[in-house]
Each structure stands twice: as structure tokens, then as C-alpha cells.
Amino acid sequence: MNAEPRTALEHLIAALERHFEAAASGRGDEDPAYVAAYRQLIDAFEAYDDALYDAYGVDAAFLVYDDDEDDLVDVDADAEEDDLEDPGLREQFDL
């Protein structure tokens, strides 16, 4: 699929909103509406990630894993966890 990255981003943002609304409903992660929003979010993210790579040759900063996979590591084995953190995000979101 060759989606335009901006369009894929807009779909991802909409999927994040739907996921938030389903989560905030308080009905739990077994609720069919939540499960649907969860799956839509994964699909939207993967489409965005693919569109970014196709257009610019870069990946998004997140990984989606399958429950069947025990370990998913996509960083340099020599990298330290502290090297991967962005202190600006911690300050911006008061983490």
C-alpha cells in the first residue's frame, strides 16, 4: 500500500482518538468497542509507518508486536536504555 504520509498520519490521529474514547468509556479491554479501536489503532499505525518508509526511507519511533512473539528488540544491542530516551519528552509531558 502506497499511502501519502500526511493522510496516513491523519488516519492515525483519528484512530488514537477512537482508542482514547473507547478506553475512557470505562468498560474495560474486553469491550468489543475497545477491541475494535485497539485493532484499528494498530492498523493505522502500521499504515503510517509504511507510508513514512515508502516516502522518506524512515521508520516511526514505535514497534508493534504480536502477542505470540516473546521478544521484540529493534535497537542496537550495544545501546543503553538511557541513550534511547528523549529528555525533552519527559519534560514536555512531566514524566
Backbone as JSON Lines, residues from 0, in Angstrom:
{"i":0,"aa":"M","n":[0.84,-1.18,0.0],"ca":[0.0,0.0,0.0],"c":[0.88,1.24,0.0]}
{"i":1,"aa":"N","n":[0.63,2.13,-0.91],"ca":[1.41,3.37,-1.0],"c":[0.54,4.56,-0.63]}
{"i":2,"aa":"A","n":[0.37,4.78,0.64],"ca":[-0.42,5.9,1.13],"c":[0.46,7.13,1.25]}
{"i":3,"aa":"E","n":[-0.14,8.28,1.13],"ca":[0.56,9.53,1.34],"c":[0.76,9.69,2.84]}
{"i":4,"aa":"P","n":[1.96,10.01,3.3],"ca":[2.22,10.07,4.74],"c":[1.3,11.01,5.51]}
{"i":5,"aa":"R","n":[0.96,12.15,4.97],"ca":[0.09,13.09,5.69],"c":[-1.29,12.47,5.9]}
{"i":6,"aa":"T","n":[-1.82,11.82,4.89],"ca":[-3.13,11.17,5.01],"c":[-3.06,10.04,6.04]}
{"i":7,"aa":"A","n":[-1.99,9.25,5.98],"ca":[-1.82,8.17,6.94],"c":[-1.71,8.72,8.37]}
{"i":8,"aa":"L","n":[-1.04,9.85,8.54],"ca":[-0.93,10.49,9.84],"c":[-2.31,10.92,10.34]}
{"i":9,"aa":"E","n":[-3.11,11.5,9.48],"ca":[-4.46,11.92,9.86],"c":[-5.3,10.72,10.3]}
{"i":10,"aa":"H","n":[-5.16,9.6,9.6],"ca":[-5.88,8.38,9.98],"c":[-5.38,7.86,11.34]}
{"i":11,"aa":"L","n":[-4.07,7.96,11.56],"ca":[-3.51,7.53,12.84],"c":[-4.04,8.38,13.99]}
{"i":12,"aa":"I","n":[-4.08,9.68,13.79],"ca":[-4.6,10.58,14.83],"c":[-6.06,10.26,15.13]}
{"i":13,"aa":"A","n":[-6.85,10.01,14.09],"ca":[-8.26,9.66,14.29],"c":[-8.37,8.33,15.04]}
{"i":14,"aa":"A","n":[-7.51,7.38,14.72],"ca":[-7.53,6.09,15.41],"c":[-7.12,6.25,16.88]}
{"i":15,"aa":"L","n":[-6.18,7.13,17.15],"ca":[-5.8,7.42,18.54],"c":[-6.98,8.0,19.31]}
{"i":16,"aa":"E","n":[-7.72,8.9,18.68],"ca":[-8.9,9.49,19.31],"c":[-9.94,8.43,19.62]}
{"i":17,"aa":"R","n":[-10.21,7.54,18.65],"ca":[-11.19,6.47,18.87],"c":[-10.74,5.54,19.99]}
{"i":18,"aa":"H","n":[-9.44,5.23,20.01],"ca":[-8.9,4.36,21.05],"c":[-9.06,5.02,22.42]}
{"i":19,"aa":"F","n":[-8.74,6.31,22.5],"ca":[-8.89,7.03,23.76],"c":[-10.34,7.0,24.24]}
{"i":20,"aa":"E","n":[-11.26,7.3,23.35],"ca":[-12.68,7.32,23.71],"c":[-13.13,5.96,24.2]}
{"i":21,"aa":"A","n":[-12.7,4.9,23.53],"ca":[-13.08,3.55,23.95],"c":[-12.47,3.21,25.31]}
{"i":22,"aa":"A","n":[-11.23,3.62,25.51],"ca":[-10.57,3.36,26.79],"c":[-11.23,4.16,27.91]}
{"i":23,"aa":"A","n":[-11.57,5.39,27.62],"ca":[-12.15,6.27,28.63],"c":[-13.59,5.9,28.97]}
{"i":24,"aa":"S","n":[-14.21,5.06,28.16],"ca":[-15.58,4.65,28.45],"c":[-15.67,3.84,29.73]}
{"i":25,"aa":"G","n":[-14.55,3.26,30.14],"ca":[-14.51,2.53,31.4],"c":[-15.1,1.14,31.35]}
{"i":26,"aa":"R","n":[-15.33,0.61,30.16],"ca":[-15.93,-0.72,30.05],"c":[-14.9,-1.83,29.98]}
{"i":27,"aa":"G","n":[-13.61,-1.48,30.0],"ca":[-12.55,-2.48,30.04],"c":[-12.06,-2.92,28.68]}
{"i":28,"aa":"D","n":[-10.96,-3.68,28.71],"ca":[-10.32,-4.07,27.46],"c":[-10.96,-5.28,26.8]}
{"i":29,"aa":"E","n":[-12.03,-5.83,27.38],"ca":[-12.78,-6.92,26.75],"c":[-13.97,-6.39,25.97]}
{"i":30,"aa":"D","n":[-14.27,-5.1,26.13],"ca":[-15.4,-4.48,25.44],"c":[-15.16,-4.53,23.93]}
{"i":31,"aa":"P","n":[-16.14,-4.99,23.15],"ca":[-15.96,-5.08,21.69],"c":[-15.59,-3.74,21.04]}
{"i":32,"aa":"A","n":[-16.11,-2.64,21.56],"ca":[-15.75,-1.33,21.0],"c":[-14.29,-1.02,21.25]}
{"i":33,"aa":"Y","n":[-13.8,-1.4,22.44],"ca":[-12.38,-1.18,22.74],"c":[-11.51,-2.07,21.87]}
{"i":34,"aa":"V","n":[-11.88,-3.32,21.73],"ca":[-11.1,-4.26,20.91],"c":[-11.02,-3.75,19.47]}
{"i":35,"aa":"A","n":[-12.14,-3.27,18.94],"ca":[-12.15,-2.74,17.58],"c":[-11.25,-1.51,17.46]}
{"i":36,"aa":"A","n":[-11.33,-0.62,18.44],"ca":[-10.49,0.59,18.41],"c":[-9.02,0.22,18.53]}
{"i":37,"aa":"Y","n":[-8.71,-0.77,19.34],"ca":[-7.33,-1.24,19.52],"c":[-6.78,-1.76,18.19]}
{"i":38,"aa":"R","n":[-7.56,-2.58,17.52],"ca":[-7.11,-3.14,16.23],"c":[-6.98,-2.04,15.16]}
{"i":39,"aa":"Q","n":[-7.93,-1.11,15.16],"ca":[-7.85,0.0,14.2],"c":[-6.61,0.85,14.45]}
{"i":40,"aa":"L","n":[-6.26,1.03,15.7],"ca":[-5.06,1.8,16.03],"c":[-3.81,1.1,15.51]}
{"i":41,"aa":"I","n":[-3.71,-0.19,15.7],"ca":[-2.57,-0.94,15.19],"c":[-2.5,-0.83,13.67]}
{"i":42,"aa":"D","n":[-3.63,-1.03,13.0],"ca":[-3.65,-0.94,11.53],"c":[-3.26,0.45,11.05]}
{"i":43,"aa":"A","n":[-3.78,1.48,11.72],"ca":[-3.47,2.86,11.31],"c":[-2.0,3.17,11.53]}
{"i":44,"aa":"F","n":[-1.44,2.68,12.64],"ca":[-0.02,2.91,12.89],"c":[0.83,2.22,11.84]}
{"i":45,"aa":"E","n":[0.52,0.98,11.53],"ca":[1.31,0.24,10.54],"c":[1.23,0.91,9.17]}
{"i":46,"aa":"A","n":[0.05,1.42,8.81],"ca":[-0.09,2.13,7.54],"c":[0.75,3.41,7.54]}
{"i":47,"aa":"Y","n":[0.76,4.11,8.65],"ca":[1.57,5.33,8.77],"c":[3.06,5.0,8.68]}
{"i":48,"aa":"D","n":[3.47,3.97,9.4],"ca":[4.87,3.56,9.38],"c":[5.3,3.18,7.97]}
{"i":49,"aa":"D","n":[4.46,2.43,7.27],"ca":[4.77,2.04,5.89],"c":[4.84,3.26,4.98]}
{"i":50,"aa":"A","n":[3.91,4.2,5.15],"ca":[3.89,5.4,4.3],"c":[5.14,6.24,4.54]}
{"i":51,"aa":"L","n":[5.56,6.36,5.8],"ca":[6.79,7.1,6.1],"c":[7.99,6.46,5.43]}
{"i":52,"aa":"Y","n":[8.06,5.14,5.54],"ca":[9.21,4.44,4.95],"c":[9.2,4.55,3.43]}
{"i":53,"aa":"D","n":[8.02,4.36,2.83],"ca":[7.93,4.44,1.37],"c":[8.3,5.83,0.85]}
{"i":54,"aa":"A","n":[7.86,6.87,1.55],"ca":[8.08,8.23,1.08],"c":[9.46,8.78,1.45]}
{"i":55,"aa":"Y","n":[9.93,8.46,2.66],"ca":[11.14,9.13,3.16],"c":[12.26,8.18,3.59]}
{"i":56,"aa":"G","n":[11.98,6.88,3.59],"ca":[13.0,5.92,3.99],"c":[13.28,5.9,5.48]}
{"i":57,"aa":"V","n":[12.32,6.32,6.29],"ca":[12.49,6.32,7.75],"c":[11.34,5.53,8.38]}
{"i":58,"aa":"D","n":[11.59,5.07,9.61],"ca":[10.58,4.35,10.37],"c":[10.05,5.24,11.48]}
{"i":59,"aa":"A","n":[8.84,4.93,11.93],"ca":[8.29,5.61,13.11],"c":[9.06,5.12,14.34]}
{"i":60,"aa":"A","n":[8.87,5.78,15.43],"ca":[9.65,5.51,16.65],"c":[9.08,4.39,17.5]}
{"i":61,"aa":"F","n":[8.06,3.7,17.04],"ca":[7.42,2.66,17.83],"c":[7.43,1.34,17.08]}
{"i":62,"aa":"L","n":[7.27,0.27,17.83],"ca":[7.16,-1.05,17.26],"c":[5.84,-1.67,17.7]}
{"i":63,"aa":"V","n":[5.23,-2.42,16.82],"ca":[4.02,-3.16,17.16],"c":[4.45,-4.61,17.24]}
{"i":64,"aa":"Y","n":[4.08,-5.29,18.31],"ca":[4.45,-6.69,18.43],"c":[3.22,-7.56,18.5]}
{"i":65,"aa":"D","n":[3.41,-8.79,18.13],"ca":[2.36,-9.78,18.16],"c":[2.43,-10.49,19.5]}
{"i":66,"aa":"D","n":[1.3,-10.8,20.08],"ca":[1.29,-11.48,21.37],"c":[2.05,-12.8,21.34]}
{"i":67,"aa":"D","n":[2.19,-13.39,20.16],"ca":[2.89,-14.67,20.05],"c":[4.4,-14.51,20.12]}
{"i":68,"aa":"E","n":[4.89,-13.3,19.93],"ca":[6.33,-13.07,19.96],"c":[6.76,-12.82,21.4]}
{"i":69,"aa":"D","n":[7.76,-13.58,21.85],"ca":[8.24,-13.41,23.21],"c":[9.1,-12.17,23.35]}
{"i":70,"aa":"D","n":[9.96,-11.95,22.42],"ca":[10.9,-10.84,22.47],"c":[10.88,-10.09,21.15]}
{"i":71,"aa":"L","n":[10.8,-8.8,21.21],"ca":[10.93,-7.98,20.02],"c":[11.9,-6.87,20.36]}
{"i":72,"aa":"V","n":[13.09,-6.95,19.83],"ca":[14.1,-5.95,20.1],"c":[14.52,-5.38,18.75]}
{"i":73,"aa":"D","n":[14.41,-4.07,18.62],"ca":[14.75,-3.42,17.35],"c":[15.7,-2.27,17.6]}
{"i":74,"aa":"V","n":[16.62,-2.46,18.54],"ca":[17.61,-1.45,18.81],"c":[18.98,-2.1,18.79]}
{"i":75,"aa":"D","n":[19.99,-1.31,18.63],"ca":[21.36,-1.8,18.64],"c":[21.62,-2.49,19.96]}
{"i":76,"aa":"A","n":[22.18,-3.68,19.91],"ca":[22.43,-4.45,21.12],"c":[23.35,-3.72,22.09]}
{"i":77,"aa":"D","n":[24.19,-2.84,21.59],"ca":[25.12,-2.11,22.44],"c":[24.52,-0.84,23.03]}
{"i":78,"aa":"A","n":[23.35,-0.45,22.58],"ca":[22.75,0.81,23.04],"c":[22.24,0.65,24.46]}
{"i":79,"aa":"E","n":[22.44,1.67,25.25],"ca":[21.92,1.7,26.61],"c":[20.52,2.29,26.59]}
{"i":80,"aa":"E","n":[19.68,1.88,27.5],"ca":[18.31,2.4,27.56],"c":[18.3,3.91,27.7]}
{"i":81,"aa":"D","n":[19.21,4.45,28.49],"ca":[19.25,5.91,28.67],"c":[19.54,6.63,27.37]}
{"i":82,"aa":"D","n":[20.28,6.0,26.47],"ca":[20.6,6.62,25.2],"c":[19.36,6.74,24.32]}
{"i":83,"aa":"L","n":[18.35,5.92,24.58],"ca":[17.17,5.89,23.73],"c":[16.09,6.86,24.2]}
{"i":84,"aa":"E","n":[16.24,7.4,25.39],"ca":[15.23,8.3,25.92],"c":[15.43,9.72,25.42]}
{"i":85,"aa":"D","n":[14.35,10.42,25.24],"ca":[14.38,11.82,24.85],"c":[13.99,12.65,26.07]}
{"i":86,"aa":"P","n":[14.94,13.3,26.73],"ca":[14.61,14.05,27.94],"c":[13.6,15.17,27.67]}
{"i":87,"aa":"G","n":[13.56,15.68,26.47],"ca":[12.6,16.71,26.14],"c":[11.17,16.22,26.27]}
{"i":88,"aa":"L","n":[10.92,14.95,25.92],"ca":[9.59,14.39,26.07],"c":[9.22,14.24,27.53]}
{"i":89,"aa":"R","n":[10.18,13.86,28.35],"ca":[9.91,13.72,29.77],"c":[9.49,15.07,30.35]}
{"i":90,"aa":"E","n":[10.18,16.14,29.97],"ca":[9.85,17.46,30.47],"c":[8.51,17.93,29.92]}
{"i":91,"aa":"Q","n":[8.29,17.7,28.62],"ca":[7.06,18.16,27.99],"c":[5.84,17.52,28.61]}
{"i":92,"aa":"F","n":[5.93,16.24,28.94],"ca":[4.78,15.53,29.48],"c":[4.88,15.28,30.97]}
{"i":93,"aa":"D","n":[5.84,15.93,31.62],"ca":[6.01,15.85,33.06],"c":[6.09,14.4,33.54]}
{"i":94,"aa":"L","n":[6.99,13.63,32.9],"ca":[7.17,12.21,33.26],"c":[8.23,12.05,34.29]}
